[in-house]
Structure formats: structure tokens, C-alpha cells
């Protein structure tokens, strides 16, 4: 019988997060996966307002879920070392709901992003996400300043 290493367990935890919260829209899973004192260092594009709680992350997920209800997120690469996990992912979906003031276009989108997670005792204690928003807005027909 083999013993799973902490690094393998961390990989599994992050794959579970992506599967449940990102792909199955089970946002309550974040209550199980994120520590009560999770440190969130993600900002919403177009805003300097930091997301700081699990509820903030759920709201952000909900915003994306409402605009791209068929979205799926594929993990392209997942690298784990010690308590840190880095994920390169691609989100694909259809713009069927209003997103940041942009009315539904029906456009298919494909956006790459990166997520950093730090894990302590089996829960996620630090979160940082970044998506290629310029790519997304271009696919939605929004012209950005040069």
C-alpha cells in the first residue's frame, strides 16, 4: 500500500477545487476547501477592489457563471511543490449573460489564466488568480485602449 505525499494530496485538492467550484458550479465547496482565514490576493479587472473573503470569490464565480453558463475550465498544467500549487488553465464557454455591462453576444470564448494556491493542513490558505482579460474582451468585441 502506497502512502500519498503531501504534494500529491495538494494536487488532488486543487483538482477537486477546479472540478467542483469551477466546472460544476458547486460554490459551497469553497467553504470546505478554503480555510476560514484564507488570504485572497485576486482583484476584479477594472477595479482596484481586492477580493478578500470566500463570499467575494463565490460572487466572482457567480458573475462568470451567469455570463458564461456553459463554461468549463481545463487544467493544462498543474505544478506542485511543497505547500504551493500553480495551475495554467483555459476557460471555454459561450457569452450568454451580461458580463461587466456587456450584453450577451453569443460569442464563444477561450481564455487562459493562472492560479496560485498555498495549502496548509489540507485546506487552501492563499489564493491568487489571473486571467487574460484583454483576450476575453477582444473575443466579446470590446475594443481596449492601446
Secondary structure as UniProt FT lines:
FT   HELIX           6..17
FT   HELIX           18..23
FT   TURN            27..28
FT   HELIX           29..33
FT   STRAND          34..40
FT   TURN            45..46
FT   HELIX           54..67
FT   TURN            69..70
FT   STRAND          72..81
FT   TURN            82..83
FT   STRAND          84..94
FT   TURN            100..101
FT   STRAND          108..120
FT   TURN            121..122
FT   STRAND          123..131
FT   HELIX           133..139
FT   TURN            140..141
//
